[in-house]
Amino acid sequence: MQLARSNQTNRLDSLTLGILGLGMVGAGVGFILAMGAPPDQSQGFVARIFHMHVPMAWMAYLASFAALGYSVAYLVRRKAHHDRVAAAVVEVGLIFMALALLSGMLWARPTWGVYWDWEPRLTTTAILFAIYVGYVVVRGAIEDPELRAKAAAGVAILGSINVPISYMSVKWWRSLHQTQSIDLTTGKINVDAAILIPMLINLAAFTLLFIGLVRLRSIIAAREAAREEV
């Protein structure tokens, strides 16, 4: 009874975070359209995609590092909870990565004249997306829980290696893609405050949504595991 009550509380907390995140996303979009995010001098209003695209990409990167942490924790401590959270993080991160790619393609068409170009940032991002998909495929293909968790952890670790390569690709190679909005290596902010503020609002919103979805997916995974053991 106490465990069921705890699960119900966790589920409600997750839903609350998710709803709050969605509400903030709506507020962020409203701010962009009604009050903030002036049109870019060269790209016009198309540049407003930036305020959704960049936070989505950041959340996908965050998911990769979170999956790395929980995967390593599983390999060290062998707790099924760590494996379940890692899987939830990757599944939610896959959604954000897909949205980042889609929004980037919609932004690229009027800016570059094509939806896709095999330049370094896009190529490394596509590789990361493929690794995320591979993670899900591996988990679905292996029935043994322990072997599945170990194999998935290896894929998650491999994926995390690609993140800094993707992030730094615009500096290391010639690229159509713009440089980082916030350069973590130097601490330099490369965008105006009028553009930065709505982007950070959406980043906070997506973060809450991400946490809520991961917690909810983890609870569902725990229930599925409990049914398998019965």
Secondary structure, DSSP 8 states (H G I E B T S, - for coil): -HHHHHHHHHHHHHHHHHHHHHHHHHHHHHHHHHTS---BTTTBGGGGGHHHHHHHHHHHHHHHHHHHHHHHHHHHH--HHHHHHHHHHHHHHHHHHHHHHHHHHHHHHHHHSSS----HHHHHHHHHHHHHHHHHHHHHH--SHHHHHHHHHHHHHHHHHHHHHHHHHHHHS--SS---SEETTTTEE-S-HHHHHHHHHHHHHHHHHHHHHHHHHHHHHHHHHHHHH-
